[in-house]
Amino acid sequence: MSKEMMRRIMRSGWTNFKRNSYVSFGTTGVMALVLFVFLGLMTLNVVANSITQSIEDKVDVSVYFKTTTAEEDILKIQKDIEALPAVSYVEYISREQAFEDFKARHAGNALIQESLAELDDNPLQASVNIKAKDSSEYAGIANYLEGTRFRALIEKINFYENEQVIARVQNISKGLRSWGMATTLLLSIIAVLVTFNTVRLTIYTQHQEIEIMRLVGGSNWHIRAPFLVEGVLYGLFASLLALAVFYPALSFISADVADKIPGAELSKYFIIHAPQTVLTVLAIGVILGVVSSTIAIRRFLRI
Amino acid sequence: MIEFKNVSSVYGDGFIALSAIDLTIEDGDFVSIVGPAGAGKSTLLRLLIKELEPSDGEVLVDGVSLANVHRADIPLLRRKIGTVFQDFKLLASKNAYENVAFALEMTGASDDQIAEDVPKVLAIVGLADKMTNFPHQMSGGEKQRLAIARALIHRPRIMLADEPTGNLDLVNSHDVLQLLKKIHSLGTTVIMVTHNRDLVNSLEKRVITMEKGKIVRDQKSGGKYVI
């Protein structure tokens, strides 16, 4: 295709878009609404993820060592555990550290402070806190510790006390994720159908024009191309419109959401992920516009 | 040369529009086709631009059977034949200049050529000062002249006119006829379907009379509208 042809097609699409300003505005508006719903779903997913994340972050497994255990042995165990692929990080709390922590936690309680002062020995145990990359890994880690060569040094592993809580957290996370997916999918399908129908109606209003173009010798490609350009324009403007509403709205609700759901910093998230967000919305918009136009116009090209 | 060989056309609902038509139209002819509504006049024209396929028989343009014209080549055929319709069939969203330019763009003409040819042809039909008007801003006569300009822009060798004056008053009808005569005088074959008795009688050219899908009279010259 020659450059001249491309330019003509672009110009013709743009002219159509401008001249049908009412229809274009309506179609763009509906598409913008649809894209806004998409953005809303993306936001909900971010919120759901940060909820599950913050719940999962609270879960860990601690291993307590017998007071007689030498520190170098514990450090060896720490190394071993860190080497496990399922482990995200390991924190060693020495007996002294545990004692200081305990003192600090009960700084206001004179009775406890007095009793502590009377002790000749530190009664607290050294421990290792283990955080897994995924909450489903804790059972495996506990199992590993059971079988390790240092088993004799371990006083207790608190996984067995937390087991049920961990399982419940996993269930909630899974539930939130799969419901989020299902809702997103359902609303996406509805959104696509709405856009598709709107573009179809828009093209239907011009079906007589298409017929005439055929009768005066227009080839399919010549007739179709400007409509595709129009479809791209709908998508483009709709995306920009949706984004222009989304970001201010987000900063408006972000503080409220952060108050109620700790860790859900929406504004920050979407500003950090601005390139992906903008590109995704643009891509969805343009693809929706082009695909709807293509399918809609096919019906009218059979003269 | 245009040839209809034993052409029949039956519509989907069983209506017989044409039955076993044999007709030859020589290059440079000016043919009027007359007859009552439903006689098959428009069907004849629609077969020529392959808007319809014959149920039987063969239509040939310059010795080439239209049955052999592939779907993708239909636009090429339609660019060779200029067509004017009773309802003008102008593009409502394009102005006069663009309506004509559109037909030329299809052929891959350069912008320079379009900028040169379109005003010329609009001047021929007397619309030089209406180039930026949209069809809804024009009178019926102007619209039909614009449609003729569009049909002319390819310099077609065959011009089909389906009731070109059907929606026009006397004066405008006369103007349109003068245009068609001018086009004919430049060597173009003109085939006009019409109900306008005065128009046909003033032409004194070949007149084909149709009735119920059949040719009932073919006056080769000096023809009159007789029903």
Interface residues (C-beta under 8 A of the other chain):
Chain A: S2 E4 M5 R8 N16 R19 N20 Q206 Q208 E209 E211 I212 M213 R214 L215 V216 G217 G218 S219 H222 I303
Chain B: I49 E51 A72 P75 L76 L77 R78 R79 T83 F85 K89 L90 L91 A92 S93 F102 A103 E105 M106 T107 G108 S110 D111 R150 A151 H154
